[in-house]
Every structure is written in structure tokens, then in C-alpha cells.
Amino acid sequence: IAQVFMASNVQFWRMTEGYFSPRTELWPLLHTWSLSVEEQFYLLYPLTLAVLLRKSRVKAEAFVWGVVLASLGCSIAFSRDSPEASFYLLPTRAWELGLGAVLAIRPIPRLPSRWSTVVSLLGLVMILGASMVYDETTVFPGHAAILPCLGAAMVVGTRSRDVGHRRVWLDNPIMVASGLASYSLYLWHWPILAFARYLFGVQIEPTTLTVVLILIAVFSWASFRFIETPCRRLGDRMSIRGSLAAGGLASTAVLFLAIPIWLTGGAKVGPRAAAQSTLEPTSPVYRLDTDALLAENRPEKPGQLPVRPLGMRTGEVDFVLWGDSHASAVASVFDASAENLGMTGALFQKSGAVPIPALWSPNAGEEGRTREAWVDAVVDEIGRLRPKAIFLCGKWSEYLLGHGQQVAPRGEPEASSGSAVKAFEQGLDALHGLMSVQETRVFVMAQAPRQFEALDRYLFLRGLWAENVGFAGISRDEFERQHHVGNRIFRRMLGRVEIIAPTFDGAITTIVDRNGKVLFADYDHVSPSGAEVFYGDGVRKALRSIRDDDFMRGVVE
């Protein structure tokens, strides 16, 4: 629906976790974001340019340069602070398309054959270099986009057909045919890859990948030969009004089919619907009624944090659950356990926020500063509530080793794996000291295993074959490798903090338990069932010890 209105880039910006995140690799229409950016550009740019050309060519040329430079500046400025917006939206992408406009109004002067070869080859090296060096950790577009885009402009701008390597690499029949069918290739490559990942897993084996690539080529050729080419020829014979009418009719047909599916929350037919109906709700965020706040703990002043209640929701707050989105993922087991034990808790959660004061993620930009202020507000609220214990829950491996989210002492401009480990341990120790002053115990929720299989893929396969699907689980050894740095820090701090470690049932843990209930909401957030399986016993032991004032001083499983 969004793509019909040339806005799928906006839709994916609002819902995505990052273009290269494992979950988005299963979205068959993710690639339409770039088509929306192009359509938005080609709708706005020619109209504006036509108006300016009527007045002055100089003004039109200044406009083109202004768009390119302003867009490039926005891309560089926002790629770190707002990476998703910078990746998907037109203002930070317009300069890449605008380079073509610059070449049109200010082409590279015709150079001698030798220099044309040098410039063109250098452009190819820049494109290939970017494709080999850049990966999912590269901050993009920003500065990184300059290299491949400028390289493409250099290849396109050296117009001489006498350049030897152009005849060999760019003007040979295979490359020409690929260029002619490039639109069809682009349309088909991502949906086929996405469904292949559903069938064979995100990491596709080389032999299977070869078959997939052949399928992409076959579908793309058929689409170019029997759909794109006839439509082009028909369009050449149609008037502008007729072309617009045909496009409007096709768009209306798509909306007619898509809107009912959207309004009903998906096509609930076939074996997939039966599979989905047997599963519990799996949102990683366990939502609590924020209107049912404790009367004693309602914000007294504007700006104070509301308390999301857990357990009995009456009387003084016995404990606080504090963390990023992983805190919400385990909140269900705290809520149920505290209610059974007659205790009251409070949940403070903000995605991406490290629940340790004096730390920040230097690469988080403006959002990082918002998280800092939130963490400080939580510390003040804990001081006001004076709970018997706090439980810290987060994606520790990402803050210690992850690209782009590593922590550092506040004010430090950069973070690295070594400095992040030291800063994290010092920050956790400082938090323990702060809490010990008010006799508040500190528990750390050790991280659950990260799965290699996606819930979406499980539902797809189970719906396809209408039966339980076996998934390769995570071994205890693999789990230790995933989180060894954070777990080592927590063990060093035993006596100052208390650890609640996830419980393993045997040697492995899978994405689905024996009763067919989903343990994970995505790759690393546990579902309510997963929270109970991994943390239920440990949380109940910890809460009983708080109620009975029995210090465990160790690892709780």
C-alpha cells in the first residue's frame, strides 16, 4: 500500500531495526524503499527545475548544486544520530541522484583516451572497493556513500567509448544485457532471496545460493522479456493521459487487493493461520497499564517518571526492574511472581538505554543524550522510591562488543571493545556503591541466548507444512561464547551484585519448547513463555530472598 503512494521508504523507516538486521532480511518488499526515493526525487526535481529554467539557467544550475550539497550535508550530519532516517529518507539521499543531474549540466570535459582510462578505472576501483570493504557495520550513507557514488559518476562521466577497459568490461554483451534488465533484476532479487531465507535459513549454503541466483536470473529475464518490454512498447504508443490512466488502474487494483488484507491484520487463511493460532502473543514488549499507577507513586511534578506497576500494585515498592527493551521482555515473569508473593514492583524501560549511570553510547547521537537524561531520571526515582532491590536487564553483549552501541564514560567521544569493558565494570561498580548507601541490593539479569533462527521463519515453515518444525538450537558452549565478556564481568563482581542466569533445559535451547510455545519474540528478546522458562525459577528465588531479607550472594538459576 505504501509503495502505491511512493512512500514505502517512510513505512520501512518507521518499522525497521536497520537495513541489515536479521529480521529485515526476511521482508520480501524491503527493496522497494529505494524505488520510493527515486519516485519522490523524479516527481519533485523535474518540476522545480522546469520552473527555474524558465527564469534563468544560472538559477537552475545553482539549484542543482544547492540540492546536492545540502543533501550531502544532511546525510553526513544525520547518519550517526538518526541512522534509519538517514538511510531511508529522500533529504539524505537526494544528492546521490543529484550527481547525475550535475553531470547533465556540467559534464566532465572530453579527455584524451589515456586520461579517460585513468579516470574511469579509478571510478571502478572506488565502486569495487566500497563493495568489498563496507559491511552491515558501516555507517551509511554519510561519508561512506561518497566513495561509490563519486566512482559511479566518474565511470558514467568519461564518455569516450575508445577506453579499452570499457569495451571489455562495460560494453560487452553480458554487461549490456544486465544493464537492460537491471530494473527487472532489482525487482526480483530481494523477494526471491527473502523467501529462500525463509526456506533455508538466513545463512544460505553456497550450493543452494547458486540455485537461488539462477532463479533470480530466470525470473528477471522472463519479467524483462514478457512484461517490461511489452509495456515499454505499449507506452511508446500511448498518450500521456493514457499512460496515467493505465498506471492509475493498476494502482487501484493493487489497493483493492491489499487494503482488505491490511485491515484484517493479514490473510488469515490456510495452514499458516492454524499454526499462528496455536501460539501465544509474542511481542517483545510486555505492556502494562500505565493508568493503573500506584497512588503513592504518581509523579508529583511535571517531568517526573511514571511508575509502571508490577505485582500487587499496592503499598511500597519492593523492587525495580530497570533496563532496555529486554527488561520489558521479562516483565511478565516479574509481574506474575511478585503478585503470587504479595510484592509490588516498578518497571522502568527505554529501548537502547544502558541501565547504568555515567555511561553512554557515543555513536547514538541525539538519541544517546535522551537516554542519558532518562537514566538520570530513573536514578532519582529509585532514590525516591528506595526499593529493597533493583534488577538490571539489558543487551549486555551489544554494549560491550556490538558495533555502534558500545559504551564509554560520558563525555568520551569514542568507544572500543577494550574501553567499553573497563567503563562498563567501573559504571556497574559505581552503581552498586550508590545503591549500597540506601541499602538497595543490585541484581543483574544475565543475557538469554541469541537465536540464529527467526520466529517469522518458524511460522512460515510451520504454516507451509502444517506441522512442528525442528530448529537448530543454541548449545551451552555457543551461549557462553555469545556472552562470555559480560558474564565474566558479572562473575568478577559477585558479592557486590547478584546474578540471575538463564536456565538451560539440557544441552541446547531451541526457538520452540516441547509444548509448541514460542520462547523468543525475535532473535534475542524472549517471549512471555521464554521469560518463564529461562528466568522464572531464578526470579522467584530472588524475590523470596528480598521478601525474607535473605541475601543469596551468588548466581541464581
Buried (B, 14 or more C-beta within 10 A) or exposed (E): BBBBEBBBBBBBBEEBEEBEEBBBBBBBBBBBBBBBBBBBBEEEBEEBBEEBEEEEEEEBBEBBBEBBEBBBEBBBBBBBBBBBBBBBBBBBBBBBBBBEBBBEEEEBEEBEEEBBBBBBBBBBEBBEEBEEEBEEEBBBBBBBBBBBBBBBBBBBBBBBEEBEEBEEBBEEEEEEEEEEBEBBBBBBBBBBBBBBBBEBBBEBEEEEBEEBBEBBBEBBBEBBEEEBBEEEEEBEEBEEEEBEEBEEEEEEEEBEEBEEEEEEEEEEEEEBEEBBEEBEEBEBBBEBEEEEBBEEBEEEEEEBBBBBBBBBBEEEBBBBBBBBBBBBBBBBBBBBBBBEBEBBBBBBBBBBBBBBBBBBBBBBBEBBEBBBEBBEBBBEBBEEBEBBBBBBBBBBBBBBBBEBBBBBBBEEEEBEEEBBBEBBBBBBBBBBEBBEEEEBBBBBBBBBBBBBBBBBBBBBBBBBEEEBBEBEBBBEEBBEEBBEBBBBBBEEBEEBBBBBBBBBEEEBBBBBBEEEBBBBBBBBBBBBBBBBBBBBBBBBBBBBBBBEEEEBEEBBB
